[in-house]
């Protein structure tokens, strides 16, 4: 006897939830619509070189850093995937600016936000998260960061944002006002509108993935250089083509550098990678402040190290063109660390020996490390 198939119909639609999601997406998009694009600031170099250096100042976002773009994309991705509703707690594993920005968006949508972070996280970052309505769960062992975030999300019925997995896919790298498209639009009237290089550090890997993909998609010949702080896994992982590389020491440059090669780091879009000593990263922001008045966090110094090294190499070859890098967040978050002589001494960071490297690069176009 042949059994006949019967029609089946399961409807899990929830009009109330769907309406909330639509309104939440509108609120996140409205944030982007209200915000003018971030500034592209020229850094003065001798005109005779024919080389221009620019800083894209991401510190002017409402939540104060480059991670505002990522947090916006992660929330839209989670909302459109049906992962987040009106009562969904948001959980993230982060010790830096991503948690601050995600707390900002969670408050915008009226959602609970919890950041799982190392106990060593700076009090300034903790205060910013709490000021935006979030709360912090501290861990003592960095190896438990991700498992703790996953466990917390499961126990609370929440959503683990997982920036390190979803950063590279949540942002539309083809366009839609991503950071790469913004750079090229702002460069359109400059002397060398197509940069020779764009330089960015890697934390999740999402920014380098977005820029690198956009360069290829748009047919640009611009090359992508990733700068990586000491003790981070990205440099060795990229050089050895080994995504399994890990390190046993955390990065002292907040927001970038990771003890493992994160899933969002797309090695194939990176043309060059430079490992940067922590003392050099911090020297860079001190020189930037003394020369320009710009007050930036440590990752900006990491970026500036790579950008000026590239500028000096172009100068030595007689090349002209432009180089663009990122000012990731403001220096006020690091007044008690990178800008504190007592903190630098306690950490054994000899910043002064690297300052001439930056000054010589800016004045003479010569790269000479101590």
C-alpha positions in Angstrom: 0.0 0.0 0.0 1.4 3.4 -1.0 1.3 6.2 1.5 0.3 9.5 0.1 2.1 12.6 1.2 0.0 15.2 3.0 0.4 19.0 2.9 2.0 20.5 6.0 2.1 24.1 7.1 3.9 25.7 10.0 3.5 29.4 10.6 5.8 31.0 13.2 5.3 34.5 12.2 4.8 37.0 15.0 3.4 40.3 13.8 4.4 42.2 17.0 8.0 41.0 16.8 8.2 41.7 13.1 6.9 45.3 13.7 9.5 45.8 16.5 12.3 44.5 14.2 11.2 46.9 11.4 11.3 49.8 13.8 14.6 48.8 15.3 16.2 48.6 11.8 14.8 52.0 11.0 16.3 53.4 14.3 19.8 52.0 13.5 19.6 53.3 9.9 18.4 56.7 11.2 21.6 56.9 13.3 23.7 56.6 10.1 21.5 59.1 8.3 21.9 61.6 11.1 25.7 61.3 11.2 27.8 63.1 8.7 30.7 61.1 7.4 33.9 61.2 9.4 36.6 63.7 8.4 39.6 62.9 6.2 42.5 64.9 7.7 45.7 65.7 5.8 48.9 65.3 7.8 51.4 67.9 6.6 54.5 66.6 4.7 57.0 68.7 2.7 55.2 69.7 -0.5 58.3 68.9 -2.7 57.9 65.2 -1.9 54.7 64.9 -3.9 53.3 62.5 -1.3 50.2 63.1 0.7 49.3 61.4 4.0 45.7 61.4 5.3 44.1 60.2 8.6 40.4 59.2 8.5 39.2 60.4 11.9 36.8 57.7 13.2 36.8 59.2 16.7 34.0 61.5 15.7 31.3 58.8 15.6 28.6 59.1 18.2 30.1 56.3 20.3 33.6 57.6 19.8 35.5 55.2 17.6 35.8 53.2 14.4 33.9 50.4 16.1 30.6 52.4 15.7 30.6 51.3 12.1 31.1 47.7 13.1 28.5 47.8 15.9 25.9 49.3 13.5 26.6 46.5 11.0 26.5 43.8 13.6 23.1 45.0 14.9 21.6 45.2 11.4 23.0 41.8 10.6 21.5 40.2 13.8 18.1 42.0 13.3 17.8 41.0 9.7 18.8 37.4 10.5 16.0 37.1 13.0 18.4 36.7 15.9 17.3 39.7 18.0 13.9 40.7 19.2 12.4 43.2 21.7 13.5 41.2 24.7 16.8 39.8 23.6 19.8 40.5 25.8 22.9 41.3 23.7 26.2 39.7 24.8 29.7 40.5 23.4 33.2 39.3 24.2 35.2 42.5 24.1 37.7 44.5 26.2 37.6 47.6 24.0 35.7 50.0 21.9 33.4 47.5 20.2 31.7 46.9 23.6 31.3 50.7 24.0 29.7 51.0 20.6 27.4 48.0 21.0 26.3 49.3 24.4 25.4 52.6 22.6 23.2 50.8 20.0 21.7 48.4 22.6 20.5 51.5 24.6 19.1 53.0 21.4 16.9 49.9 20.9 16.1 49.5 24.6 18.0 46.2 24.9 20.1 44.8 27.8 23.8 44.7 27.0 26.5 42.7 28.7 30.2 42.8 27.8 32.4 39.9 28.8 35.9 41.2 29.3 39.2 40.7 31.1 39.4 42.1 34.6 42.4 44.2 33.4 40.3 46.3 31.1 40.8 50.0 31.7 38.3 51.7 34.0 37.7 54.4 31.4 36.3 51.7 29.0 34.2 50.2 31.8 32.8 53.6 32.6 31.9 54.2 29.0 30.1 50.9 28.7 28.1 51.5 31.9 27.4 55.1 30.9 25.7 53.7 27.8 23.5 51.4 29.9 25.6 48.2 29.6 27.2 46.1 32.3 30.4 44.2 32.5 31.2 40.5 33.4 34.9 40.1 34.2 37.0 37.0 33.6 40.5 36.3 34.9 41.6 33.8 32.3 41.6 35.2 28.7 41.1 31.7 27.4 37.6 31.7 28.9 36.5 34.9 27.2 34.6 33.3 24.3 33.1 30.3 26.2 31.9 32.7 29.0 30.1 34.9 26.4 28.5 31.9 24.7 27.4 30.4 28.1 25.9 33.7 29.2 23.9 34.1 26.0 22.6 30.6 26.3 21.6 31.0 29.9 19.9 34.3 29.4 18.2 33.5 26.1 20.3 36.2 24.6 22.3 36.7 21.4 26.1 36.5 21.3 27.1 39.2 18.8 30.5 37.4 18.2 32.3 40.3 16.5 35.3 38.1 15.7 33.3 35.8 13.5 30.8 38.2 12.0 32.8 41.4 11.4 33.8 40.4 7.9 30.4 39.4 6.7 28.1 41.9 8.5 29.5 44.9 6.5 28.6 45.3 2.9 32.1 45.5 1.4 30.7 46.4 -2.1 29.5 49.8 -0.9 26.6 51.2 1.1 28.8 53.8 2.7 31.4 51.4 4.2 34.7 52.9 5.2 36.4 52.1 1.9 33.8 53.6 -0.2 33.9 56.7 2.1 37.7 57.0 1.7 37.5 56.9 -2.1 34.7 59.5 -2.2 36.6 61.9 0.0 39.8 61.4 -2.0 38.1 62.2 -5.3 39.3 65.8 -5.5 42.8 65.2 -3.9 46.0 65.4 -6.0 46.3 61.6 -6.0 42.8 60.3 -5.6 43.6 56.6 -5.8 45.9 56.0 -2.8 49.1 54.0 -3.3 48.4 52.3 0.1 45.7 52.1 2.7 47.0 51.1 6.1 44.9 49.7 8.9 45.6 47.6 12.0 43.6 44.4 12.7 41.5 43.6 15.7 38.6 41.5 14.5 39.9 41.7 10.9 36.6 43.2 9.7 38.0 46.6 8.6 40.9 45.1 6.6 38.5 42.5 5.0 36.0 45.3 4.0 38.8 47.5 2.6 40.6 44.7 0.8 37.5 43.3 -0.8 36.3 46.8 -1.8 39.7 47.5 -3.5 39.3 44.5 -5.7 35.6 44.9 -6.4 36.2 48.5 -7.5 39.2 47.6 -9.7 41.5 49.8 -7.6 45.3 49.2 -7.7 45.6 50.6 -4.1 47.4 48.1 -1.9 46.4 47.2 1.6 48.9 47.1 4.5 47.9 45.7 7.9 49.9 46.8 10.9 49.9 44.4 13.9 51.1 45.1 17.4 53.6 42.8 19.2 52.2 39.6 20.8 49.5 39.4 18.2 48.9 36.3 16.1 48.0 38.0 12.8 51.5 38.7 11.7 52.8 35.2 12.1 49.6 33.7 10.8 49.7 35.7 7.6 53.4 35.2 7.0 53.2 31.4 7.6 49.8 31.1 5.9 48.6 29.4 9.1 45.3 30.4 10.6 46.0 28.2 13.6 48.7 30.4 15.0 48.2 31.5 18.7 50.1 33.5 21.2 50.2 33.3 25.0 50.4 37.0 25.7 47.7 39.6 25.2 48.1 42.9 23.2 48.8 46.0 25.2 47.4 48.1 22.3 43.7 48.1 23.1 41.3 47.3 20.3 43.8 45.6 18.0 46.0 42.5 18.1 44.6 39.1 19.0 46.0 35.9 20.6 44.6 33.9 17.7 43.9 34.5 14.1 40.3 35.5 14.2 37.7 34.1 11.7 37.0 37.6 10.3 40.7 38.1 9.3 40.8 37.4 5.5 44.4 36.9 4.8 44.0 36.8 1.0 43.0 40.5 0.7 46.2 41.7 2.6 49.2 42.8 0.5 51.6 43.5 3.2 51.8 43.2 7.0 54.1 45.0 9.5 54.7 44.1 13.1 54.9 47.2 15.3 56.5 47.3 18.8 54.1 48.6 21.4 56.5 51.4 22.5 56.6 52.6 18.9 52.8 52.6 18.6 52.6 54.8 21.7 55.4 57.0 20.5 53.4 57.6 17.4 50.5 59.1 19.2 52.7 61.3 21.3 54.3 62.7 18.1 50.9 63.1 16.4 49.6 65.1 19.3 52.7 67.4 19.5 52.7 68.0 15.8 49.0 68.2 15.0 47.1 68.6 18.2 45.2 65.4 17.4 44.6 63.3 20.5 44.4 59.6 19.6 44.5 56.1 21.0 47.3 53.6 20.7 46.0 51.8 17.6 46.3 55.0 15.7 50.0 55.0 16.5 50.3 51.5 15.2 48.6 52.7 12.0 50.9 55.8 11.8 54.0 53.6 12.1 53.1 51.6 9.0 51.8 54.6 7.1 55.0 56.6 7.6 57.2 53.6 6.8 55.4 53.3 3.5 55.7 57.1 2.9 59.5 56.9 3.5 59.9 54.0 1.1 58.0 55.8 -1.6 60.2 58.8 -1.0 63.4 56.8 -1.3 62.2 55.4 -4.7 61.2 58.8 -5.9 57.5 57.8 -6.1 54.6 60.3 -5.7 51.1 59.4 -4.5 48.9 59.3 -1.4 48.7 57.1 1.7 45.6 56.8 3.9 45.4 55.4 7.4 42.9 55.6 10.3 42.6 57.5 13.5 40.6 54.9 15.3 39.5 56.5 18.6 40.3 59.5 20.8 43.1 59.7 23.3 40.9 60.6 26.2 40.2 56.9 26.8 43.8 56.4 27.5 44.8 59.3 29.7 45.7 57.0 32.5 47.7 54.6 30.3 49.3 55.6 27.0 49.6 59.2 28.1 50.7 58.5 31.6 54.5 58.4 32.2 54.0 56.4 35.4 52.0 53.7 33.5 54.5 53.5 30.7 57.3 53.1 33.2 55.5 50.4 35.0 54.9 48.5 31.8 58.5 48.9 30.7 57.7 50.8 27.6 60.5 53.1 26.4 58.6 55.5 24.2 61.3 58.2 23.9 63.6 56.0 21.9 61.0 55.7 19.1 60.0 59.4 18.9 63.0 60.3 16.6 61.9 57.7 14.1 58.5 59.4 13.6 60.0 62.9 13.6 62.6 62.0 11.1 60.0 60.4 8.9 57.8 63.5 9.0 60.6 66.0 8.4 63.1 64.1 6.2 61.2 61.2 4.7 63.8 58.8 6.1 62.8 55.7 8.0 65.4 54.8 10.6 64.5 52.6 13.6 66.4 52.7 16.9 
